[in-house]
């Protein structure tokens, strides 16, 4: 089919490439000229495993192109809206400026029978309002939330674990569903579960899922606080309760908590929308979820201070990791950078390293010092902090790293290192929620 993708950031660029890989003719549109130029050349403007190969293949095939000219969407049968919904400044609510602008601009190029597909994460009630704005164009709106995981986005788009359609009642809705079935013919043929529901439910799916995951992460981090007070081991605790099939072990890794461009802002926007609907008490627990998550960052600084004999003033600190998670260069609301910045403000000499995120981290925190490798960052360090669980940091040799530091002290912010191996090499090892 002829498909347009409006907004070619993280979600849109991956989605455009994946739609072309599924055999559709795709045009991606974005206002950022530099981004469009990079994508047109088959280059990903951010780090995502598998995306450069996907873009190179699909742009070379002629099935994928990018433009800054919105008029090029004319003639497309399906239009995916993938623009961002950041958190409003000084508020919890989502900023819908880009979504509203995309729909308003797109309306001029729609033809009767077109299908507009909303993929942006929006507060419940937004789709109904946007659908009303499309009246008179002859187009129908389907809400199709995204469930991408950074680091696995290509796989999650080509082989999703489920598809959700929010469809209006009536003939137009049935027609829109049939068109979207053609777009997703390949994954549907592979047996991917399909949930067809109404607008409100489809909009709630993404934020409900993110809220559940955030709650699970903060739950085990709350248990980590109790473990530290009692001498228990949160990793063994997580293993034990994770054997319960009703609970499961995934997302029960205590540590620095979550960050990035989705979970933090999505749960805050969810709370804000619940307040607008008069059911704020239903989501009041998310305030504590958010609070527990932020407390982990403060506790990390406290642990560093403890291994530095009570003060980090003038101490050299190596922070391993800047991205909010491994296999990404995304530093939005990064716990690693938050910890690094806090320690610098408290008088420490901080050096940060990351395999992919240094350029983005430098733009976000230009006052921090950066190094290209873990060994360079740890040169003369009084304490090393593992803040992002990149594979190369998990595989560090404690004997070799000991040769460059001033003091053999490490704080494992992700509970991924072997305490026995590090202590056996003479290191002081501390971790959140572990004796």
C-alpha positions in Angstrom: 0.0 0.0 0.0 1.0 3.7 -0.3 1.8 4.8 3.3 3.0 8.0 4.9 4.6 8.4 8.3 4.3 11.8 9.8 7.1 12.5 12.3 10.4 10.7 11.8 11.8 10.7 15.3 12.5 7.4 17.2 9.1 5.9 16.6 8.5 7.3 13.1 11.9 6.4 11.6 11.7 2.8 12.8 8.0 2.5 11.7 8.7 3.9 8.3 11.6 1.5 7.7 9.5 -1.5 9.0 6.5 -0.6 6.8 8.8 -0.5 3.7 10.4 -3.8 4.8 6.9 -5.3 4.8 6.5 -4.3 1.2 4.7 -1.0 1.3 5.7 2.2 -0.6 6.5 4.7 2.2 7.2 8.4 2.5 8.4 9.7 5.8 7.8 13.4 6.6 9.6 15.5 9.2 10.3 19.2 9.6 13.9 18.6 10.6 16.0 19.0 7.5 19.1 17.4 8.9 17.2 14.4 10.1 15.5 14.0 6.7 18.9 14.2 5.0 20.4 11.5 7.2 17.4 9.2 6.8 17.3 9.8 3.0 21.0 8.6 2.9 20.0 5.5 4.8 21.6 6.7 8.0 19.9 6.5 11.4 20.0 9.8 13.3 20.2 7.9 16.6 21.5 4.6 17.8 19.2 1.6 17.5 20.5 -1.9 16.7 19.4 -3.1 13.3 18.0 0.2 12.1 20.9 1.3 9.9 20.7 -2.0 8.0 16.9 -1.6 7.7 17.1 1.9 6.4 19.9 1.1 3.9 18.0 -1.8 2.5 14.6 -0.1 2.2 15.9 3.2 0.8 18.0 1.4 -1.7 15.0 -0.6 -2.8 13.1 2.5 -3.6 10.2 1.6 -1.3 11.2 4.2 1.3 11.9 7.9 1.0 11.9 10.9 3.3 10.8 14.6 2.8 10.2 17.8 4.6 7.3 18.6 2.3 4.0 17.4 3.8 2.2 17.6 0.4 4.1 14.5 -0.6 1.6 12.5 1.5 -1.1 13.2 -1.0 -2.1 10.0 -2.7 -1.1 7.8 0.2 -3.9 5.5 1.4 -2.7 5.2 5.0 -1.2 7.9 7.2 0.7 7.0 10.4 1.0 9.9 12.9 4.1 9.3 15.0 5.0 12.7 16.5 6.2 13.1 20.1 4.1 13.9 23.1 6.6 15.3 25.6 5.8 16.3 29.2 4.7 20.0 29.5 7.2 22.3 31.2 6.5 22.5 34.9 3.5 20.2 34.6 2.8 16.5 34.6 0.4 16.6 31.6 1.4 15.7 28.0 2.1 18.4 25.5 -0.1 17.7 22.5 1.2 20.6 20.4 2.9 18.4 17.8 0.0 15.9 17.6 -2.6 18.7 17.1 -0.4 20.4 14.5 0.2 17.2 12.6 -3.5 16.4 12.3 -4.4 20.0 11.4 -1.7 20.1 8.6 -2.5 16.6 7.4 -6.2 17.3 6.9 -5.6 19.4 3.8 -4.1 16.4 2.0 -6.6 13.7 2.9 -9.0 12.1 0.4 -12.2 10.2 1.1 -11.4 6.6 2.0 -8.0 7.4 3.5 -7.1 5.9 6.9 -5.3 8.0 9.5 -3.5 5.9 12.1 -2.6 7.5 15.5 0.5 5.9 17.1 1.6 8.7 19.4 1.0 8.1 23.1 -1.8 10.5 24.1 -4.1 11.0 27.0 -7.4 9.1 26.8 -10.0 11.3 25.0 -7.5 12.7 22.5 -8.5 10.3 19.7 -12.2 11.2 20.0 -11.3 14.9 19.6 -9.0 14.3 16.7 -11.5 12.2 14.9 -14.1 14.9 15.2 -11.6 17.3 13.5 -11.3 14.9 10.5 -15.1 15.1 9.8 -15.6 16.4 6.3 -12.4 14.9 4.9 -13.9 11.4 4.3 -11.0 9.9 6.2 -11.3 7.6 9.2 -9.1 7.5 12.3 -7.8 4.3 13.8 -5.8 4.4 17.1 -2.9 1.9 16.9 -0.6 2.4 20.0 3.1 1.5 19.7 4.9 -0.8 22.2 8.5 -0.3 21.1 11.4 -1.1 23.5 14.5 0.9 22.8 17.2 -1.5 21.7 14.6 -3.9 20.2 12.5 -1.5 18.2 13.0 -3.0 14.8 12.1 -6.5 16.1 9.2 -5.1 18.0 7.8 -3.4 14.9 8.3 -6.3 12.4 7.4 -9.0 15.0 5.2 -7.4 17.6 3.8 -9.3 20.6 0.4 -7.8 19.9 -1.5 -5.3 17.7 -4.2 -3.1 19.1 -6.8 -1.2 16.9 -9.0 1.5 18.4 -11.9 1.6 15.9 -15.0 3.8 15.7 -18.4 2.1 15.3 -20.0 1.8 11.9 -19.1 1.2 8.4 -16.1 3.6 8.3 -14.6 1.9 11.2 -14.9 -1.6 9.6 -13.4 -0.2 6.4 -10.5 1.3 8.3 -9.9 -2.0 10.2 -9.8 -3.9 6.9 -7.2 -1.5 5.5 -5.0 -1.8 8.6 -5.3 -5.6 8.3 -3.7 -5.3 4.9 -0.9 -3.0 6.2 -0.1 -5.6 9.0 -0.8 -8.7 6.8 2.6 -10.2 7.4 2.6 -10.2 11.3 -1.1 -11.1 11.3 -0.3 -14.1 9.1 2.4 -15.1 11.7 -0.3 -15.3 14.3 0.4 -12.1 16.2 -2.6 -11.5 18.6 -5.0 -8.7 17.5 -7.1 -6.8 19.9 -9.9 -4.7 18.2 -11.5 -2.3 20.6 -12.8 1.3 21.0 -10.8 4.5 21.0 -10.7 4.9 24.8 -9.4 1.4 25.5 -6.8 1.6 22.7 -5.5 4.9 24.2 -5.3 3.4 27.7 -3.4 0.3 26.7 0.0 1.9 26.3 -0.1 4.0 29.4 -1.6 1.2 31.4 1.2 -1.1 30.3 3.9 1.4 31.1 2.3 2.2 34.5 2.3 -1.5 35.3 6.0 -1.9 34.4 7.0 1.2 36.3 5.1 -0.1 39.3 6.8 -3.5 39.1 10.2 -1.8 38.9 9.5 0.6 41.8 8.1 -2.3 43.9 11.3 -4.2 43.8 13.2 -1.0 44.5 11.0 -0.4 47.5 11.9 -4.0 48.6 15.6 -3.0 48.1 15.1 -0.2 50.7 13.8 -2.8 53.2 16.6 -5.1 52.4 19.2 -2.5 53.1 17.5 -1.8 56.5 17.4 -5.5 57.4 20.5 -7.0 55.8 18.5 -9.0 53.3 19.5 -9.5 49.7 17.1 -8.1 47.1 18.5 -10.1 44.3 17.8 -13.4 46.1 14.4 -12.0 47.1 13.5 -11.2 43.5 14.6 -14.7 42.4 12.4 -16.3 45.0 9.2 -14.3 44.3 9.9 -14.4 40.6 9.3 -18.2 40.5 5.7 -17.4 41.2 4.1 -17.6 37.7 1.6 -14.9 38.8 4.5 -12.5 39.4 7.4 -13.5 37.1 11.0 -12.5 37.2 11.1 -9.9 34.4 11.4 -6.2 35.6 12.3 -7.3 39.1 15.8 -6.1 38.9 16.5 -3.6 41.7 18.8 -0.7 40.9 18.8 2.8 39.7 15.3 2.6 38.3 13.7 3.7 35.1 14.3 6.7 32.9 14.0 7.5 29.2 11.4 9.3 27.1 8.5 7.0 27.8 7.9 5.6 31.3 8.5 8.7 33.4 6.5 11.1 31.3 3.8 8.6 30.5 2.9 7.8 34.1 2.9 11.5 35.0 0.7 12.3 32.1 -1.6 9.4 33.1 -1.9 10.9 36.6 -2.6 14.3 35.1 -5.4 13.0 32.9 -6.9 11.0 35.7 -7.1 14.3 37.7 -8.8 16.0 34.7 -11.4 13.2 34.6 -12.1 13.4 38.3 -10.6 10.0 39.2 -7.2 11.1 40.4 -7.4 8.8 43.5 -7.4 5.8 41.1 -3.8 6.5 40.1 -2.5 8.1 43.3 -0.2 5.1 43.8 1.7 6.2 40.7 3.0 9.2 42.7 4.8 6.8 45.1 6.0 4.8 42.1 7.6 8.0 40.7 8.9 9.0 44.1 10.5 5.6 44.8 12.2 5.8 41.4 13.7 9.2 42.0 14.9 8.1 45.5 17.1 5.5 44.0 19.2 8.2 42.4 19.7 9.9 45.7 20.6 6.6 47.4 23.2 5.9 44.7 25.0 9.1 45.6 24.7 8.1 49.3 26.4 4.8 48.6 29.2 6.5 46.8 29.7 8.8 49.7 29.7 5.9 52.1 32.5 4.1 50.3 34.5 7.4 50.1 34.6 7.6 53.9 31.6 10.0 54.2 32.5 12.6 51.6 32.8 12.9 47.8 34.1 16.4 47.9 37.3 16.5 45.8 37.0 12.7 45.1 37.4 11.4 41.6 34.3 9.5 40.4 33.9 7.3 37.3 30.4 6.8 36.1 30.0 4.0 33.6 27.0 4.7 31.5 25.1 7.8 30.3 22.2 6.4 28.3 19.1 5.5 30.3 19.4 1.9 29.3 21.9 -0.2 27.3 21.7 -0.5 23.5 20.5 3.0 23.2 22.0 6.5 23.0 18.9 8.1 24.6 19.8 10.2 27.6 16.3 11.6 28.3 15.7 11.5 32.1 18.7 9.2 32.4 19.3 8.0 35.9 23.0 7.6 35.1 23.4 11.3 34.2 21.2 12.4 37.1 23.6 10.7 39.5 26.7 12.1 37.7 25.3 15.6 37.8 24.3 15.3 41.5 27.8 14.2 42.5 29.4 17.0 40.5 27.2 19.6 42.2 28.2 18.1 45.5 31.9 18.7 44.8 33.1 15.5 43.1 35.3 15.3 40.0 33.1 13.2 37.8 34.1 11.5 34.5 31.3 9.8 32.5 31.7 7.2 29.7 29.2 5.4 27.5 29.6 3.3 24.3 27.0 5.3 22.3 25.5 8.2 24.3 28.4 10.6 24.8 27.5 13.1 22.1 23.9 13.3 23.4 25.1 13.5 27.0 27.5 16.3 26.2 24.7 18.3 24.7 22.5 17.7 27.8 25.2 18.2 30.4 28.1 20.2 28.9 29.7 20.8 32.3 30.5 17.1 32.8 33.8 15.5 31.8 33.6 12.5 29.4 35.9 9.7 28.4 35.8 7.2 25.6 36.4 4.0 27.6 35.7 2.6 31.1 39.5 2.4 31.7 40.0 6.1 30.8 37.1 7.2 32.9 38.3 5.2 35.9 41.9 6.6 35.7 42.8 7.6 39.3 39.2 7.2 40.5 38.3 6.9 44.1 35.0 5.2 43.3 33.6 3.6 40.1 29.8 3.6 39.6 28.1 1.2 37.2 25.1 3.2 36.1 24.0 1.6 32.8 24.3 -2.1 32.3 26.1 -2.2 29.0 27.5 -5.6 28.1 31.0 -4.4 28.1 30.7 -3.0 31.7 29.2 -6.3 32.9 32.2 -8.1 31.5 34.8 -5.8 33.1 37.8 -7.6 34.6 38.2 -6.4 38.2 41.9 -7.3 38.2 42.6 -5.1 35.1 40.4 -2.2 36.2 42.2 -2.2 39.6 45.4 -1.2 37.8 44.0 2.2 36.8 42.0 3.3 39.8 43.3 5.0 43.0 40.9 3.2 45.3 39.3 -0.2 44.6 35.7 0.8 45.3 32.7 0.1 43.1 29.0 0.8 43.4 26.9 -1.5 41.2 23.8 0.6 40.4 22.2 -2.2 38.3 23.0 -5.3 40.4 24.7 -7.0 37.4 28.2 -7.6 38.6 29.4 -10.7 40.6 30.1 -9.5 44.1 32.3 -12.6 44.9 34.6 -11.9 41.9 35.0 -8.2 42.7 35.5 -8.6 46.4 37.9 -11.5 45.7 39.9 -9.0 43.6 40.2 -6.7 46.6 37.4 -4.3 45.7 34.9 -2.8 48.1 31.6 -3.7 46.4 28.3 -2.0 47.2 24.9 -2.4 45.5 21.4 -1.2 46.0 19.5 -3.6 48.2 22.4 -6.0 48.9 24.4 -6.6 52.1 
